[in-house]
Amino acid sequence: MVINDYKYKAKRMKDGKIVRGMAEGPSKAIVDQFLFDNGLRAIEIEQHASIIARLNRITLNKVIKETDLIFYIKQLSSLLRSGVKLNEACEILATQQTNKNVRRIYYGIYYEVNSGQSLSDAFKSFPREFPRLLVSMVSVGEKTGDLETILSEIGEYFEQQYRLKSQIKSTLMLPIIYFIVAIGVAIFLMVGVLPQFESMYSTLGGDLPGVTLFFMNTGNFIRDNILFILLGMIVFITLIVVIYKRSYGFQYFISALAIKMPIFGELVKMNNLSRIASTLAQLMKNHVPLQDSLMNTYETIENKVYRKMLITAQKNVNSGDLMSQAFEHHYASEVVFTRMLGVGEKTGELGKMMNNLSKFYDEDSDIKVERLKKAIEPLLLIFIYAMILVMILAVMLPSLTLSDQLS
């Protein structure tokens, strides 16, 4: 649904005062109804289409941030629990939103619901902003008549996934920051400090130590070819991105490599297995059929290895085999995950077992992330200290060598 900006002139019904303002909506008729519902009788309504407004609507990525979506779902659930009607709740949340692009989407949801559409169908109008899992769960809530409870549960699910993702990101950012700082300092020394020794030694006729000469030549190369180096990096990154987008084989290779990486692979495993368990638990708890649950879970996973495992699980279910066979003896799975999945299938309590597994991963995530941080820190310190030692030698050895040569 396209939401446009409209200028309006209207009479306030309670006192007859003429007011002017801006409103958003898919058509003049709906804006007119919106003004009437808010105590205004429209006199003039004109579409306002400026170049700046059009440019502001251009977005490259998702407009609604993950934290904003969680807040929206939880607030919507709270309003419904308080007895507020669905269309009024959608209007309240749209009105209080300060970000124009987000508000435009929320108003789109409101207009859809106010015109008689279901909330799940309204979410479908914005597939980039509202995940398929959310749409499916909302649809279940509408059919069972317990929408506010479903919204509360799915809000907690998204919040749990966001917390786990944030923990993993913070753990991964630590070595990246260390590495960037170390490389930056090394380049500064090679480009800005070491070349000064070259002119001094050339004047005195001394010979530079090998380690200093190596870093000095590297610095000279970087300084003389900086434009080509930057251009090469841009071309290389662009090429990798293009190949990744177009080649499923390369995507699968990167996904498998991420799982098999030392230390960091454990984070990838935990993130994906936790998401699979949590999503299946959430869907099966609300009586979504297993095939549909697997399909929705597939949509929440980005790693191609786990996606392939879920496809195999779907095929197993179709052919009457156990879903857990897709995860058995696989390098991307864990024993606890496979066994609990198998027990749930054999006892007929798969949903309950997935819920227990989800709680296990939720409680275990803090321990695993902290353990991985402690494993990463010594390696980072060794790397930093080694680089500092080498750079100190590169800077200090010329002075010591020069003293020996002069004496």
ABEGO torsion letter per residue (X at the ends): XBBBBBBBBBBBAAAGBBBBBBBBBABAAAAAAAAAAAGBBBABBBBBBBAAAAAAABBABBABBAAAAAAAAAAAAAAAAAGBBAAAAAAAAAAABABAAAAAAAAAAAAAAAAGBBAAAAAAABAAABBAAAAAAAAAAAAAGBAAAAAAAAAAAAAAAAAAAAAAAAAAAAAAAAAAAAAAAAAAAAAAAAAAAAAAAAAAGBBBBAAAAAAAAAAAAAAAAAAAAAAAAAAAAAAAAAAAAABAAAAAAAAAAAAABBGAAAAAAAAAAAAAAAAAAAAAAAGBBAAAAAAAAAAABABAAAAAAAAAAAAAAAAGBBAAAAABGBAABBAAAAAAAAAAAAAGBAAAAAAAAAAAAAAAAAAAAAAAAAAAAAAAAAAAAAAAAAAAAAAAAAAAAAAAAAX
